[in-house]
Amino acid sequence: EVLDGIARMREVAVLHVDAGQTLEFQPGGLNVMLTGLKRPLVAGTAFDLELLFEVAGPRRVRVDVRNP
């Protein structure tokens, strides 16, 4: 969301995803805030992230770390 020319993040408590729908998290669009990291993220690396869906349950996705 851009307000007065400044990009602002706002928390979304629930994100509805239909079966077969693809969402892409990226700068300027949807993104995930990671907290409690044990080490810094390094561009060129990847890690597994577990997402919890209300109906489908937990799903692991591979996250590629890159520079914005």
C-alpha positions as semicolon CSV with decimal commas, in nm:
position;residue;x (nm);y (nm);z (nm)
1;E;0,000;0,000;0,000
2;V;0,136;0,345;-0,092
3;L;0,023;0,641;0,115
4;D;0,154;0,993;0,044
5;G;0,423;0,843;-0,181
6;I;0,553;0,616;0,095
7;A;0,518;0,238;0,077
8;R;0,362;0,099;0,392
9;M;0,309;-0,257;0,503
10;R;-0,007;-0,369;0,671
11;E;-0,075;-0,698;0,840
12;V;-0,324;-0,933;0,682
13;A;-0,463;-1,173;0,944
14;V;-0,606;-1,416;0,689
15;L;-0,510;-1,467;0,327
16;H;-0,765;-1,664;0,124
17;V;-0,609;-1,894;-0,137
18;D;-0,834;-2,095;-0,367
19;A;-0,740;-2,449;-0,469
20;G;-0,499;-2,432;-0,762
21;Q;-0,436;-2,059;-0,715
22;T;-0,076;-1,937;-0,726
23;L;0,046;-1,646;-0,515
24;E;0,382;-1,482;-0,558
25;F;0,544;-1,299;-0,270
26;Q;0,769;-1,016;-0,389
27;P;0,883;-0,662;-0,305
28;G;0,604;-0,414;-0,369
29;G;0,342;-0,687;-0,352
30;L;0,258;-0,961;-0,106
31;N;0,541;-1,042;0,130
32;V;0,607;-1,240;0,444
33;M;0,785;-1,099;0,747
34;L;1,018;-1,353;0,902
35;T;1,095;-1,306;1,272
36;G;1,323;-1,489;1,510
37;L;1,580;-1,580;1,244
38;K;1,885;-1,756;1,387
39;R;2,116;-1,617;1,115
40;P;2,096;-1,354;0,839
41;L;1,943;-1,437;0,502
42;V;2,205;-1,447;0,225
43;A;2,122;-1,386;-0,141
44;G;2,180;-1,698;-0,351
45;T;2,075;-1,938;-0,075
46;A;1,741;-2,111;-0,017
47;F;1,544;-2,253;0,274
48;D;1,221;-2,440;0,342
49;L;0,927;-2,249;0,488
50;E;0,620;-2,416;0,631
51;L;0,288;-2,247;0,559
52;L;-0,023;-2,349;0,752
53;F;-0,348;-2,363;0,557
54;E;-0,679;-2,388;0,741
55;V;-0,819;-2,667;0,521
56;A;-0,514;-2,819;0,350
57;G;-0,295;-2,816;0,662
58;P;0,080;-2,752;0,664
59;R;0,270;-2,726;0,335
60;R;0,642;-2,674;0,286
61;V;0,763;-2,439;0,014
62;R;1,116;-2,369;-0,101
63;V;1,219;-2,002;-0,068
64;D;1,502;-1,860;-0,280
65;V;1,677;-1,567;-0,113
66;R;1,761;-1,289;-0,357
67;N;1,839;-0,919;-0,355
68;P;1,532;-0,698;-0,409
